[in-house]
């Protein structure tokens, strides 16, 4: 009977109820979206690199090494010897080793020298391999495999020529025009820094800085060049056994023939995310403020209808309803509206995530889980319903007073 009374009461005030309901749907959707994206963004951030057990570079701080080797941000303070890469690759604990050499750019996009192992072993998201949307991996020093954003922004297609520039700025006055590269492949969008990178053969990074005579000879016969002897920026390592991680890390950090530093990607990611703690908190505060505004709107709506409901309350009193019953009725009405808005908001956000999944991944690198029904969302729902109950106390107490007044008048 109570359910029927609540439903009929809401139907009788359907215009104001619908507007309040829609306001709550919007605010709860915003809060759910902010919370979900906030938690998922952290995971997406961590999924920029997957399956790499150690990152090795010159001593410069864990965060700095992570930023320039994985996110292509900033510049290395120093390089390491190619012989160190050979040593790491030969270590019995190492399953694979990917060399990375940074330093040049192309129209503001970073150029990275590496080898074919990069395309075989580098993973992102949940150990997802890099796929070529078009073409194939470079086969000679003067071929390039470009990321999806590079191809889209600059309008490149297979067979196009590109010239690298010295330095990492968007504007450079030193161009390696004597050694143009041919686009041999385009990587499918990943939503990671890979999309904004021009990948070339490691030998090419050394080659374009050779004296003109040697460079001309190499351009005429690309396959005549020996293996690289240059210094490289970093090495990504995958291990046969993760239990060997700390032992190998200690061995690398104390290596005598070169100054090396090995960091665990997960540890460095945690440091990076901790720097964004203030932004995370701000997003949460904004979400809760939007919800609070809608709950005040709900309370205002219930208060505004109190005068209209005096006769309704009087009838309830005549039928024997206590003031506590009237108080409970108002609070339950608010909870019903809030609960319905909560369910609707979950449905709306779920469909939005389904519809925007590809776009969010390609444009922002967000790999969002469409399952909103987690422990965190359950806790958030309880907070919303609890806040609704507290907010509804104001109109509920007003109804209680009117019920008492009706009783005294009677």
Helices and strands as residue ranges (DSSP letters): H 2-12, H 14-46, E 54-57, H 62-70, E 80-81, H 82-90, E 94-106, E 109-114, H 117-121, E 123-124, E 128-129, E 132-135, E 143-146, H 148-154, E 161-162, E 165-166, E 181-187, G 193-196, E 197-201, H 202-207, H 212-220, G 222-224, E 231-232, E 234-239, G 242-244, H 245-253, E 261-263, H 265-274, H 277-304, H 310-318, H 323-364, H 375-409
